[in-house]
Amino acid sequence: MVLKQLLHRPGDIVYRLDDTTFILLLPSTNERVLAFCERCHGELSRANITVSTKVSVCTFQPSAELNDQHVLAKLQRLIESNRRQNKEAIMSLIEQPIDPSVLHDDI
């Protein structure tokens, strides 16, 4: 519920992977995603959650390699790496925007 209350845009989704792991699907989220995840982590801490809170965030840029297997593989590696940490943590894998944009031509 804490995480759902932080999501305000249509299309943003919280997915519960297991008792302590949640995935936030945030389409069209920019480089400010890390600040948003820090806010989520802080809200979870203030809610007196009794388990260690760890946040894993991955962003993706449009590319020929971007497909469901690519996304799942990166997420799985990041989540497993975060689980091995002995402390609360925010881990991120943030792809930088491609320049020039692959979506718009400079006209």
C-alpha positions as CSV (number, residue, x, y, z in Angstrom):
1,M,0.0,0.0,0.0
2,V,2.9,2.4,0.8
3,L,4.3,2.0,-2.7
4,K,0.9,2.2,-4.4
5,Q,0.2,5.5,-2.7
6,L,3.4,7.0,-4.3
7,L,2.3,6.1,-7.8
8,H,0.2,8.7,-9.5
9,R,0.5,8.2,-13.3
10,P,-1.6,5.9,-15.4
11,G,0.4,2.9,-16.4
12,D,2.6,2.9,-13.2
13,I,2.4,-0.6,-11.6
14,V,3.6,-2.2,-8.4
15,Y,4.3,-6.0,-8.8
16,R,4.9,-8.2,-5.7
17,L,7.6,-10.7,-6.6
18,D,7.7,-12.3,-3.1
19,D,7.2,-11.2,0.6
20,T,10.0,-8.7,0.5
21,T,10.6,-7.9,-3.2
22,F,8.5,-5.5,-5.2
23,I,9.0,-4.3,-8.8
24,L,7.8,-0.9,-9.9
25,L,7.0,-0.7,-13.6
26,L,7.3,3.0,-14.5
27,P,6.9,3.6,-18.2
28,S,8.5,6.7,-19.7
29,T,10.4,7.5,-16.5
30,N,13.5,9.7,-17.0
31,E,16.7,10.1,-15.1
32,R,14.8,11.3,-12.0
33,V,13.8,7.7,-11.3
34,L,16.6,7.4,-8.7
35,A,15.3,10.3,-6.7
36,F,11.8,8.7,-6.8
37,C,13.2,5.4,-5.6
38,E,15.0,7.2,-2.7
39,R,11.6,8.7,-1.8
40,C,10.0,5.2,-1.9
41,H,12.8,3.8,0.3
42,G,12.3,6.6,2.8
43,E,8.5,6.1,2.9
44,L,9.0,2.4,3.5
45,S,11.4,3.2,6.4
46,R,8.9,5.7,7.9
47,A,6.1,3.1,7.6
48,N,8.0,1.0,10.2
49,I,8.2,-1.9,7.8
50,T,9.9,-4.7,9.8
51,V,11.9,-6.3,7.0
52,S,15.0,-4.9,5.4
53,T,14.0,-2.6,2.5
54,K,16.0,-2.8,-0.6
55,V,15.1,-1.0,-3.8
56,S,16.3,-2.1,-7.2
57,V,15.7,0.2,-10.2
58,C,16.5,-0.3,-13.9
59,T,15.7,2.1,-16.7
60,F,15.9,1.3,-20.4
61,Q,16.3,3.3,-23.5
62,P,14.8,2.4,-26.9
63,S,17.1,0.1,-28.8
64,A,17.0,-3.0,-31.1
65,E,18.0,-5.2,-28.1
66,L,15.1,-4.0,-25.9
67,N,12.8,-6.9,-25.5
68,D,11.2,-8.9,-22.7
69,Q,14.2,-11.3,-22.3
70,H,16.7,-8.3,-22.2
71,V,14.6,-6.6,-19.5
72,L,14.0,-9.7,-17.4
73,A,17.7,-10.6,-17.5
74,K,18.9,-7.2,-16.4
75,L,16.2,-7.0,-13.6
76,Q,17.1,-10.5,-12.3
77,R,20.8,-9.7,-12.1
78,L,20.1,-6.4,-10.3
79,I,17.6,-8.0,-7.9
80,E,20.0,-10.9,-7.0
81,S,22.9,-8.5,-6.5
82,N,20.7,-6.4,-4.2
83,R,19.6,-9.4,-2.2
84,R,23.2,-10.3,-1.5
85,Q,23.7,-7.0,0.3
86,N,23.7,-7.3,4.1
87,K,22.1,-3.9,4.5
88,E,19.3,-1.8,3.3
89,A,20.2,-0.5,-0.2
90,I,19.1,1.2,-3.3
91,M,20.8,-0.3,-6.4
92,S,20.3,1.1,-9.8
93,L,21.1,0.4,-13.4
94,I,20.2,3.5,-15.3
95,E,20.7,3.6,-19.1
96,Q,21.6,7.0,-20.3
97,P,19.6,8.6,-23.2
98,I,20.9,7.9,-26.6
99,D,21.9,11.0,-28.5
100,P,20.7,11.7,-31.1
101,S,17.2,10.5,-30.2
102,V,16.1,7.3,-31.9
103,L,12.5,8.5,-31.7
104,H,12.7,12.0,-33.4
105,D,14.5,13.3,-36.4
106,D,16.0,16.8,-36.2
107,I,14.0,18.5,-38.9
